[in-house]
Amino acid sequence: RHEQNRHASPLLGMLGGPAVTELEILDENNSESYFARSDAFDMVLKLGSARSPARRGLATAMEIWIRHLVAVDVEIEPVERIEDEDWAWFVGLDAEATRIGNTLWAGDELDPEAAKRVIALFRLTFSDTGEVLPQVGARPVWLIMAMTPDRTIRMKPQNLVAGLPFRAPGTVN
């Protein structure tokens, strides 16, 4: 599919090189080679279950990213399911996850096909609840990651910063 698009798109044609036809799963055995070939986009991360090292690694990367960008400490824990009858807040890590989260937030039933597209869930908590909107407080923020119907993940890390319930600057508890 990428090779077909290369001929139709001047931008892809300009980039040159063959299209990736095989993807290697990033794991402990080949992780040292990642940085040398990261621009080749020929490695994928198998997220696995909530207990997998890959999902824990993604959670840690998101914690570091948030701390780096907004100087706020959070803890992000991979979870298998959301068991919370009264969500305070959620962030979709991609457009599909945002759509799914909005459906659930509104109290609507999620169709089974959309539910199958949810591939990772995380519970985010703030170290300092003074950084958070009062209506959220110490309650968790749920992070949702989903794939599109064509089985593509388009994670938007900026959603982490733009979508979190930060208290307005200068607001006093």
Wavefront OBJ file of the C-alpha trace (Angstrom):
o trace
v 0.000 0.000 0.000
v 2.835 2.393 0.874
v 4.570 1.569 -2.438
v 1.367 2.411 -4.351
v 1.087 5.735 -2.507
v 4.749 6.504 -3.297
v 3.920 6.775 -7.006
v 0.834 8.913 -6.400
v 2.426 11.303 -3.899
v 5.237 13.699 -4.860
v 6.249 13.916 -1.193
v 6.624 10.151 -0.806
v 8.418 9.981 -4.148
v 10.848 12.670 -3.014
v 11.717 10.702 0.125
v 13.035 7.873 -2.022
v 14.098 4.449 -0.889
v 12.034 1.298 -0.912
v 8.846 1.038 1.041
v 9.008 -0.988 4.231
v 7.617 -4.436 3.548
v 8.505 -6.142 6.832
v 8.373 -4.864 10.387
v 10.498 -6.171 13.230
v 9.043 -6.331 16.733
v 11.131 -4.261 19.139
v 12.179 -6.336 22.156
v 15.085 -6.862 24.567
v 17.106 -8.721 21.927
v 17.136 -5.949 19.309
v 16.552 -2.780 21.330
v 20.194 -1.680 20.954
v 19.680 -1.363 17.180
v 16.619 0.899 17.438
v 18.337 4.302 17.478
v 20.535 3.472 14.483
v 17.475 2.662 12.400
v 14.670 4.704 13.968
v 14.200 6.801 10.817
v 13.597 3.655 8.775
v 10.260 3.120 10.576
v 10.699 -0.633 10.308
v 10.198 -1.572 13.966
v 6.989 -1.928 15.926
v 6.252 -2.200 19.623
v 4.089 -5.120 20.743
v 2.064 -3.594 23.571
v 0.892 -6.890 25.049
v -1.008 -6.973 28.320
v -1.036 -4.316 31.029
v 1.820 -6.189 32.726
v 4.055 -6.236 29.640
v 7.406 -4.421 29.696
v 6.422 -2.592 26.498
v 3.268 -1.093 27.975
v 5.097 -0.201 31.202
v 7.812 1.410 29.062
v 5.241 3.460 27.159
v 3.724 4.592 30.469
v 7.157 5.650 31.725
v 7.872 7.522 28.486
v 4.578 9.422 28.844
v 5.400 10.294 32.481
v 8.782 11.680 31.437
v 7.291 13.565 28.489
v 4.693 15.288 30.686
v 7.309 16.159 33.314
v 9.617 17.562 30.614
v 6.978 19.670 28.869
v 4.938 21.034 31.771
v 7.074 20.315 34.865
v 4.305 18.284 36.509
v 4.887 14.872 38.074
v 2.383 12.163 37.263
v 2.240 8.420 37.676
v 0.887 6.400 34.766
v -0.084 2.783 35.311
v -1.119 0.383 32.528
v -4.468 -1.257 33.297
v -6.554 -3.960 31.620
v -9.897 -2.200 32.081
v -11.440 0.918 33.514
v -13.372 0.087 36.647
v -14.719 3.484 37.561
v -18.430 4.243 37.553
v -17.900 7.992 37.810
v -15.047 9.087 35.565
v -13.597 12.455 36.424
v -11.609 12.847 33.193
v -10.181 10.968 30.232
v -7.727 11.686 27.446
v -7.840 9.941 24.093
v -4.270 9.364 22.956
v -5.476 9.368 19.345
v -8.551 10.483 17.405
v -10.219 7.051 17.534
v -9.669 6.788 21.295
v -11.106 10.280 21.766
v -14.215 9.253 19.804
v -14.556 6.075 21.891
v -13.989 7.986 25.137
v -16.561 10.621 24.183
v -19.122 7.877 23.521
v -18.519 6.349 26.949
v -18.383 9.768 28.658
v -21.824 10.564 27.252
v -23.136 7.313 28.750
v -23.822 5.803 25.337
v -23.315 2.156 24.497
v -20.089 1.389 22.661
v -20.526 -0.831 19.631
v -18.573 -4.108 19.867
v -16.330 -3.299 16.885
v -15.228 -0.010 18.452
v -14.586 -1.764 21.768
v -12.271 -4.241 19.993
v -10.191 -1.309 18.698
v -9.179 -0.216 22.214
v -5.636 -1.551 22.519
v -4.295 0.061 25.696
v -5.634 1.736 28.816
v -3.737 3.664 31.469
v -4.553 5.272 34.812
v -2.835 8.637 35.336
v -2.639 10.247 38.767
v -1.079 13.578 39.679
v 1.537 13.742 42.435
v 0.282 17.204 43.428
v -3.502 17.534 43.209
v -3.040 21.305 43.434
v -2.029 21.147 39.753
v -5.432 19.720 38.820
v -8.925 21.119 38.369
v -10.849 20.801 41.659
v -13.540 18.581 40.099
v -10.820 16.020 39.296
v -8.679 16.299 42.435
v -7.098 12.982 43.412
v -9.293 10.947 41.058
v -7.570 9.196 38.147
v -7.425 10.463 34.595
v -8.003 7.582 32.190
v -5.830 7.389 29.079
v -7.207 5.466 26.110
v -5.309 4.267 23.033
v -7.141 2.749 20.088
v -6.527 1.708 16.522
v -8.499 2.843 13.506
v -10.764 0.414 11.642
v -7.830 -0.220 9.255
v -5.741 -1.313 12.300
v -3.480 1.749 12.413
v -2.421 3.559 15.581
v -2.030 7.300 15.211
v -1.009 8.305 18.722
v -0.981 12.060 19.280
v 1.321 12.708 22.263
v 0.284 16.364 22.292
v -3.114 15.166 23.554
v -1.409 14.314 26.852
v -0.579 17.951 27.491
v -3.553 19.576 25.770
v -6.101 17.184 27.270
v -5.028 16.966 30.901
v -7.168 18.782 33.497
v -4.589 21.331 34.617
v -5.704 24.085 36.961
v -5.467 27.497 35.308
v -2.162 29.273 36.043
v -2.372 31.566 39.047
v -5.358 29.750 40.561
v -5.189 29.259 44.321
v -6.542 26.169 46.106
l 1 2 3 4 5 6 7 8 9 10 11 12 13 14 15 16 17 18 19 20 21 22 23 24 25 26 27 28 29 30 31 32 33 34 35 36 37 38 39 40 41 42 43 44 45 46 47 48 49 50 51 52 53 54 55 56 57 58 59 60 61 62 63 64 65 66 67 68 69 70 71 72 73 74 75 76 77 78 79 80 81 82 83 84 85 86 87 88 89 90 91 92 93 94 95 96 97 98 99 100 101 102 103 104 105 106 107 108 109 110 111 112 113 114 115 116 117 118 119 120 121 122 123 124 125 126 127 128 129 130 131 132 133 134 135 136 137 138 139 140 141 142 143 144 145 146 147 148 149 150 151 152 153 154 155 156 157 158 159 160 161 162 163 164 165 166 167 168 169 170 171 172 173
